[in-house]
Amino acid sequence: MIFLDFKLKNDSSKYIQIADYIKERIVDGALRTGDKLPSTRQLSALLKLSRTTIQSAFQLLVDDDFIYSQPGEGYYVSDKDPILRTPSHIQWKHYFNTNGELAKNMDLIKTELPWKKNMISFTSIAPDSSYFDTDALKKSFLDIYSLESNKLLNYGYAKGYQPLIDTLKTYMHSMGIHLKDKDVLITNGFTEGLNLVCNTLTEQGDCILCENPTHHTALKIFMTHGLVPIGIPLSENGLDLQLLEAKIQEHQPKFLYLTPSYHNPTGMVISPQKRVAIINLCKKLNIPILEDGFNEELRFSDIPIRPLMSYSGYGNEVIYIGSFSKILFPGLRLGWVMADHDVIDILESFKRTMTIHTSTLDQAVLYQYMKEGYYDRYLKKVRQHYKEQYQYAVDELKKYIPYKKLYGEGGLHLFIEVQINARQLLEKCYEREVLFLPGDIFHLDDEGKNTLRLGISRVTKSEITEGFKIIGNCLEELL
Ligand SMILES: Cc1ncc(COP(=O)(O)O)c(C=O)c1O
């Protein structure tokens, strides 16, 4: 007889305990489909509980589809599979592995102060979407879709959509890169490219030498692969070549990760002379370079500077990772890796195990967009816009924020050093509805506490002025 072993506990409501007890009996088979339950009156007498309590328990079971009521007759066990309706109690947090925990702890969206409505936020360096030429993209989509829809909607190739690969090869060649023995793989942005490189060319514990500070996501990727990033401090003059050589000798890194143009977060650009010297040094010491070219095309200075890879000539030590996230539309999630054939070959195989391939439809639309000349036209327009935006922001910075140092020479952000801890400043600014990123998140070894990054790409000129005034006032109050 069921209910003889039923015992009330003090940890939850009585009607829930009765409902849970009946659910368990249905799941373990003691009660089967079609069985009639005791009436509320009988059960109330047996358990010495009020009929209202029993009625509430039955109602809960009806709501959860475990039983149904037959008016005038009573309650019956329903024919729905009880297992499917049993709530699970897996403690998923106990399953989280070290990599997952690390990614979560380093996830800025979840760990930094959240944006609230009406705040002026200098945290983002995403492009200003009001400049997107959406009509040109729409036209590109319609044109390529009408030509190739069947092909584009089926499985494609892990290496990418061939016309886009060819376009990118021509494009890289126009930037001075020798194509002999090199190939291209299309990726879901820079982030996938770097993950693929780490997945296929590194082992846990390998050291990666990088600029300090550097791109936060790159640090996160290195760490979640069990790699050890070692920073080379950047002075106002950028990378110190002697220090670089000493660090290479000391740590024998697997790679040197560099962002030569509009480095994130400092906005620095490595000069052509220094690019040649870095390539020569890496050739001499046999150290491969991971070149992050994410911002290359946005450079607005008059002196043309070629990617590091181009200075390597026919050499194969540079793996170039490009991205359309800043120079076009980040939502497309499109990027590419250009490297030695053997590197692309292994990346291609790994990509097939991860995502099979990047969306062919997206790649084809981008190809068409580039083929029609829209990309060059857009680039010209936004380069000019970001140049003006940067100059405006620097002027306002000089007027309103008593900073100690301004790094770099351009990009979608300003990186400054102040005389106090940037997190302390952020706390005060947050109260006045202004947000920015504290520079420590880009640093290794607890450095950069007095630095901050001010993203200027998605704010209006008046927000720059107003926000900088607030930051300046807060800073003065704290000094
Ligand atoms: C240094 C650096 N590299 C690359 C990227 C672009 O990454 P993705 O192409 O995955 O959007 C960013 C974006 O902020 C960046 O700051």
Ligand as a Chemical Component Dictionary entry (heavy atoms), coordinates in Angstrom:
data_LIG
# 
_chem_comp.id                   LIG 
_chem_comp.type                 NON-POLYMER 
_chem_comp.pdbx_formal_charge   0 
_chem_comp.three_letter_code    LIG 
# 
loop_
_chem_comp_atom.comp_id 
_chem_comp_atom.atom_id 
_chem_comp_atom.alt_atom_id 
_chem_comp_atom.type_symbol 
_chem_comp_atom.charge 
_chem_comp_atom.model_Cartn_x 
_chem_comp_atom.model_Cartn_y 
_chem_comp_atom.model_Cartn_z 
_chem_comp_atom.pdbx_ordinal 
LIG C1 C1 C 0 43.615 42.904 -31.615 1  
LIG C2 C2 C 0 42.354 42.383 -32.239 2  
LIG N1 N1 N 0 42.429 41.419 -33.149 3  
LIG C3 C3 C 0 41.330 40.969 -33.775 4  
LIG C4 C4 C 0 40.083 41.457 -33.477 5  
LIG C5 C5 C 0 38.897 40.971 -34.243 6  
LIG O1 O1 O 0 38.415 39.739 -33.820 7  
LIG P1 P1 P 0 37.230 39.060 -34.631 8  
LIG O2 O2 O 0 37.612 39.067 -36.073 9  
LIG O3 O3 O 0 37.139 37.664 -34.091 10 
LIG O4 O4 O 0 35.987 39.839 -34.384 11 
LIG C6 C6 C 0 39.953 42.432 -32.507 12 
LIG C7 C7 C 0 38.641 42.956 -32.147 13 
LIG O5 O5 O 0 38.479 43.744 -31.255 14 
LIG C8 C8 C 0 41.121 42.920 -31.882 15 
LIG O6 O6 O 0 41.055 43.896 -30.967 16 
# 
loop_
_chem_comp_bond.comp_id 
_chem_comp_bond.atom_id_1 
_chem_comp_bond.atom_id_2 
_chem_comp_bond.value_order 
_chem_comp_bond.pdbx_ordinal 
LIG C1 C2 SING 1  
LIG C2 N1 SING 2  
LIG C2 C8 DOUB 3  
LIG N1 C3 DOUB 4  
LIG C3 C4 SING 5  
LIG C4 C5 SING 6  
LIG C4 C6 DOUB 7  
LIG C5 O1 SING 8  
LIG O1 P1 SING 9  
LIG P1 O2 DOUB 10 
LIG P1 O3 SING 11 
LIG P1 O4 SING 12 
LIG C6 C7 SING 13 
LIG C6 C8 SING 14 
LIG C7 O5 DOUB 15 
LIG C8 O6 SING 16 
# 
